[in-house]
Amino acid sequence: MDHQNKPQTRRSLKRKLEQEFEEDKSGRCKAVVVESRRTHQDIIRDVRIHVDVLNTCISFTEAHRAAAKCSAQLLSKIAMNEDIVDLIVECGAVPALVKQIQTPPLLAESDPIPFEYEVEKACAFALGLIAVKAEHQQLVVDAGALPCLVNLLKMHKDGCNSREMNGVIRKAADAITNLAHENARIKTRIRTEGGIPPLVQLLEYHDIKVQRSAAGALRTLAFKNDENKNQIVECNALPTLVLMLSSEDVTVHYEAVGVIGNLVHSSPNIKKDVLLAGALQPVIRLLSSSCLESQREAALLIGQFAAADSDCKVHIVQRGAVPPLIEMLTSSDVQLKEMSAFALGRLAQDTHNQVGIVQSGGIVPLLSLLDSKGGPLQHNSAFALYGLAENEDNVVDLIKTGGVQKLLEGEFIAQPTKDCVAKTLKRLEEKIHGRALSHLLYLMRTAAKAVQKRVALALAHLCAPNDRKTIFVDNNGLELLLGLLESKSFKQQKDGSEALYKLATKGTSLSSVDAAPVSPTPQVYLGEQYVNNPTLSDVTFLVEGKRFYAHRICLLASSDAFRAMFDGGYRERDAKDVEIPNIRWDVFVLMMRYIYTGSVTVEIDHAQELLRAADQYLLEGLKRLCEYAIAQDVMLMYELAEAFNATTLRETCLLFILEQFERISTKPWCGRLIQRVIPDLRNFFVSALVKCYDSNVSSPLWPLD
């Protein structure tokens, strides 16, 4: 269930640099404008000019510094277009820019530095833009940029405090962030170059933008790098980061919570240190931040804190985390919902929290998120509901809000989610007894009609076999389900039919339409080759003027009707030819084929006549095969069942209607059919439920064998 913290995307890094580029418009060289209509060769020419300036203007004279500043700024502007970055690199801009951030010796200590910090700031900015493209990160490092950038981070120690110095420190930190982005080797290199201690110190810098950039760099360095995490903590960054969580500046507390999130991830010891440093309450406050990104990070962090121990889970809830987390579940931001569901799932591993989350209104939004098209969000929601279902006090709430129907009907994307939902239903099933069952029965008698129906539907799927009579006969559950069949709402009709089908067949996985019934093994089985074969024939049937050659031994073994015919006092006993006046030839052949082989294919065109013949000659196996075939045409059900006393046919077709309701509902006669079957359904269920209760039997009411 762990949700890994996602690194900043290249797009967000680019957007951040673009914003800062706009902020720094004042004082920027305006000599050249790169326009989209300019040719490729024009751009190459300009880039080479600026690179040459950077390579040659390396002294501290005012002319050199002014030229270097202008060229670095213009290269930065060109680098804002990612399609041109490769061209800038190919023209040798990287070593030229690095050369400018290396401090040359002064002629004398008292000499002023023209455009102090501005050249370095422009060059660091350009290097950061180039490093946005992952393929150029190592090139910048190999050019010697890292030691120079780390030195720029330390410039505040000179005692100077100016806007320009703040700018160069910020750009150096941003460049380090971009170089380290998703690059494990460079992250390690920055640590070995001594980059982490000055970044930690800058968290306490007086300029908020510098704090933000330093935190952003530490956030990137801490992601999936244990050595960097440890050094950040060893440099005593936690107290300051915790203070930054309470900053009124959204961008500051966003970066701070991001650093802490990356430090905590997969690091139990650091997680404890962070909690000891007092991070819990500020993080909980950030759940209500006006910044969606901060809310996401805070929710993820709450989920990580909740994995520490049971006490921490309880403290998180006691300190007010649940209401804002539940509110996030209804956000339009998918990731925010995903993170909040993740956190609630972790918190729901504690018994008391489970009830607290439900009491705060967590069930309905979590159930709604099961309809999500996103796999992680769907799974996190399902996992949270699984935790809530562990507590007996939540069972009634989950059922009366329609939770069972949501779990049964959901279209779940990932197999782990499907497994989680199945376990949740099983957990609910195991808890429907005692106090929970009594409460549900009370609701089924006294609650609003909609709640009564939800309870009856859930109990049909989940109740214990021994409780079926109590629920559905003694407490009106059956009438609620039958009432759904009469509803004008297709959804309610479908829910009712599925619940009744489940109630009738629970305990067996065989469907009424999965396969035809298997015929019993006959006592004498002659085989297909003896069907209408005069060889050894000792009796002949006359059907529609045609002779059918048969064998008494096979007929005697097939049914009581034939035994009575040939062993009793009937005239057929000694007759060589027996006339069959009321069965057509092709139907008689099918019946005899069944007697000789034990099986036959029953087509719907012959099913009714063959059923009549099977009933006449007491061939129960053939009768079941005919009933199965006729059940596919349910409108004929009751006429045939009543005409030939085919009880099994009636019950089989009733079950078929319940199981195949969605398909049958499209027929124009469906409404009339439903009205017709409801009395028989009522009679069957009452009789079967009472019989099972009296016999203390827990098998399916309606065995399908």
Secondary structure as UniProt FT lines:
FT   HELIX           10..23
FT   TURN            26..27
FT   TURN            36..37
FT   HELIX           40..56
FT   HELIX           62..79
FT   HELIX           82..90
FT   TURN            91..92
FT   HELIX           93..100
FT   TURN            109..110
FT   TURN            114..117
FT   HELIX           118..130
FT   TURN            131..132
FT   HELIX           134..136
FT   HELIX           137..142
FT   TURN            143..144
FT   HELIX           145..153
FT   HELIX           155..158
FT   HELIX           163..180
FT   TURN            181..182
FT   HELIX           184..192
FT   TURN            193..194
FT   HELIX           196..202
FT   TURN            203..204
FT   HELIX           208..222
FT   TURN            223..224
FT   HELIX           226..234
FT   TURN            235..236
FT   HELIX           238..244
FT   TURN            245..246
FT   HELIX           250..264
FT   TURN            265..266
FT   HELIX           268..276
FT   TURN            277..278
FT   HELIX           280..286
FT   TURN            287..288
FT   HELIX           292..305
FT   TURN            306..307
FT   HELIX           310..318
FT   TURN            319..320
FT   HELIX           322..328
FT   TURN            329..330
FT   HELIX           334..347
FT   TURN            348..349
FT   HELIX           351..359
FT   TURN            360..361
FT   HELIX           363..368
FT   HELIX           369..371
FT   HELIX           375..388
FT   TURN            389..390
FT   HELIX           392..400
FT   TURN            401..402
FT   HELIX           403..409
FT   HELIX           415..431
FT   HELIX           434..446
FT   HELIX           449..462
FT   HELIX           465..467
FT   HELIX           468..469
FT   HELIX           470..474
FT   HELIX           477..485
FT   HELIX           490..505
FT   TURN            506..507
FT   TURN            512..514
FT   HELIX           528..530
FT   TURN            531..532
FT   TURN            535..536
FT   STRAND          539..543
FT   TURN            544..545
FT   STRAND          546..550
FT   HELIX           552..558
FT   HELIX           560..567
FT   HELIX           571..573
FT   STRAND          577..579
FT   HELIX           585..597
FT   HELIX           604..616
FT   TURN            617..618
FT   HELIX           620..630
FT   TURN            631..632
FT   HELIX           634..636
FT   HELIX           637..643
FT   TURN            644..645
FT   HELIX           647..659
FT   HELIX           661..664
FT   TURN            665..666
FT   TURN            668..669
FT   HELIX           670..695
//
